[in-house]
Amino acid sequence: MKLSDGFDARRLRPRGPGGLRWRLGAVFAALLASLGVLLTLAGASTLLGRPAALGPLNDSIGAAITLLLGGLLLLWLGVGLWRRCRRHMRQRYSNELSLSPRLLKKRG
């Protein structure tokens, strides 16, 4: 197989800039989801009749429901943001070979 003069093997594995921004976003999202789990558990424990986990912040039923719903919202946002960051890191910074979409078509 003859190699042309313009062949560059480094072109097959393009290296983009580091994904530090997306990694930090994933860490922030994981912390957000963890905070959501903790707030959800604190609100649920008050609703189930356990002593208030956060002191005077959730003494009443209304405050406990607010904590529960706020924790579920933070959990949902954190998981969604984490999945988005992970998906972006996998697509953008994968170490797979770059192939033309024409070569991936089935022959037939």
C-alpha positions in Angstrom: 0.0 0.0 0.0 1.4 3.3 -1.1 1.3 6.2 1.3 0.9 9.6 -0.3 3.1 12.5 0.7 0.1 14.3 2.3 -0.7 11.5 4.7 -0.7 12.5 8.3 -1.6 9.8 10.9 -2.2 12.4 13.6 -5.2 13.5 11.6 -7.0 10.2 12.4 -7.0 10.8 16.1 -7.8 14.5 16.6 -6.9 15.9 20.0 -9.2 18.6 21.2 -8.6 20.9 24.1 -9.0 19.3 27.6 -12.5 18.9 28.9 -11.9 20.6 32.3 -14.9 22.8 32.0 -17.2 19.8 31.4 -15.5 17.8 34.2 -16.1 20.6 36.7 -19.7 20.9 35.5 -20.1 17.1 36.2 -18.6 17.5 39.7 -20.9 20.5 40.4 -23.9 18.5 39.1 -23.0 15.5 41.4 -22.8 17.8 44.4 -26.1 19.4 43.5 -27.7 15.9 43.2 -26.2 14.9 46.6 -27.6 18.1 48.2 -31.0 17.2 46.7 -30.9 13.7 48.2 -30.0 15.1 51.6 -32.8 17.7 51.6 -35.3 15.1 50.4 -34.3 12.8 53.2 -34.6 15.7 55.7 -38.0 16.6 54.5 -39.2 13.0 54.4 -38.0 12.3 57.9 -40.0 15.2 59.3 -43.1 14.1 57.4 -42.7 10.5 58.8 -42.7 11.8 62.4 -39.0 11.8 63.2 -37.5 14.7 64.9 -36.6 17.7 62.7 -33.3 17.1 61.0 -32.5 20.7 60.3 -33.7 22.2 63.6 -36.1 25.1 63.3 -36.0 25.1 59.4 -38.5 22.3 59.1 -40.6 22.3 62.3 -43.9 22.5 60.4 -45.5 20.3 57.8 -45.4 23.0 55.2 -41.7 23.5 55.6 -41.1 19.8 55.4 -43.0 19.5 52.2 -41.1 22.5 50.8 -37.8 20.8 51.7 -39.0 17.5 50.2 -40.0 19.1 46.9 -37.0 21.4 46.8 -34.7 18.4 47.3 -36.4 16.4 44.6 -36.0 19.4 42.2 -32.3 19.7 43.1 -31.9 16.0 42.6 -33.6 16.1 39.2 -31.6 19.1 38.0 -28.3 17.6 39.3 -28.9 14.3 37.5 -29.9 16.0 34.3 -26.9 18.3 34.3 -24.6 15.4 35.2 -26.0 13.3 32.3 -25.6 16.2 29.9 -22.0 16.8 30.9 -21.1 13.1 30.7 -22.7 12.8 27.2 -20.8 15.9 26.0 -17.5 14.5 27.3 -18.1 11.1 25.7 -19.0 12.6 22.3 -16.5 15.3 22.1 -13.4 13.9 23.7 -13.6 10.2 22.8 -10.5 8.5 21.5 -12.2 6.7 18.7 -11.0 7.0 15.1 -12.7 9.6 12.9 -14.5 7.8 10.1 -16.5 9.3 7.3 -20.3 8.8 7.6 -20.1 7.5 4.0 -17.9 4.6 5.1 -20.3 3.6 7.9 -23.2 2.9 5.5 -24.2 -0.7 4.8 -23.3 -2.0 1.4 -26.1 -3.6 -0.5 
